[in-house]
Amino acid sequence: MSSATAAAMRPSIQPEKSTPPRTERPLRPVTAPAPRRRPKLAYALIALGGAATIAVAQIGLSLAITHDSFVLADLTSQQRELNLQTSALQDDLAGIASPQLLATKAADLGMVVAGSASYLRLSDAAILGANKEADGRSTIDPTGSGAVQNALLTDEEAAAAAQENVGDRAGGARGPDLPPPITDGLPSPTTR
């Protein structure tokens, strides 16, 4: 016989497992749970106070944000009004600084356009040109019918300047060395 067969036929001797003896717990009745303590009134008041504080803070923040939006709307409308005033003042300034008003005021002060120009050469201080003074008559009428109108000037200013210039032109005599004044605009061909 083989050793494998002999080992299979031999009774195995194994130690027997011993189980510990079972000790039974004694049965006893379930006791009632310990009575719960009721929450104290102070804890409830603290919780309600905290909730009220949060609600008041929410309302306060909402009112502050709403107030800020009204202030922002007021500042925006003030900015819009100031922008309109700035635009109006810039238009007035453009009218005051316009060449039409400058020419009218210069004519009112007695400034005239001379017949021919004179130039000063700086390198040798020589005077080039006719070197004659103006005789008090101008060939350009800044308020005549050929003048370019300026919408930024008020009608009263333009009418007053035109009336003053009409009175000044009636009293003066025209010299032979001046070109004819331009009263009806620049000469140009008539086109359709």
Summary of the structure (lengths in Angstrom):
residues: 192
radius of gyration: 55.8
end to end distance: 142.0
largest distance: 165.7
contacts: 321
relative contact order: 0.08
helix: 47%
strand: 5%
